């Protein structure tokens, strides 16, 4: 790639590390919003069906936290 093409890329997108950081933050925020939506739905399902226990809601919350922790670990180590 010649220097003019690199300059155009950097002027349009910014530095690659900033682009990567922006992508990581966007993905994390999107995953957090999806997790919040799933958790709210699990709480609503539990309130509608009385035979569901609290452990199923706890597992939804725990899986969401593990997913977000996994995303943070991927972006910190790469």
N, C-alpha and C positions, 0 to 999 in steps of 0.2 A: 504494500500500500504506500503510495507516495505521501509526501508531507502535506500537500494541499488537501488530499482526501482526509487525512487525520485531523487537520485543522477544521475542516467543515464538520466532521463528526463531533469533535469536541465543542465547537460552537453551538451545534444543534442540541446534542444530548448532555453535554457537560462531561466531567471526568467519569471514567468507567466505575471507579469506586463509589462515587455519588449515585450513579445510576443503579448500581447493585444494592446500595443501602436503601434507596427509594423503593426498589422492588421488594426487598426484604420487609420493610415497614408496611408496605401496602398488603403483602401477603399475610403478615401477622395480623393486621387490623381486620382483614376480610375473614380470616380463620376465627378470630375472636368474636366477630359479629355472628358468624354461623353457629359457633358454640353457644352464644347467648340465646339465639333463636331456638336451638335444639333443647337447651335447658329449660326455657320457658314452656316449650311444648311438653316436655316431660313432667313439669310441675302441673300443667293443666290436665294432662292425662291422669295423673295421680289423683287430682281433686275430683275428676269426673267418675273415676272407677275406684270405689272404696276398697276393693280387694287387692289393689296394688300396694306393695309395701314401699317403705322409704329407701330400701336398699337399691331398688332399680333406679331411682332418681340420683342417689349417691353415686352409682356406677356411671351414669351419664355425665355427671359433673367431674368425676375422677378421670374418665376417658378424655374429656375436653381439656382438662389441665395437662394431662400427659401429651396430648397432641400439640398444645401450645409450647410446652417445654421442649418437645422434639424439634419443632420449627426453630426455636431460639438456638438450640444446640447446632442445628445444621448451619445456620447463618453465622454463628460465632466461630465455628471451626473451619469454614471454607473461605 
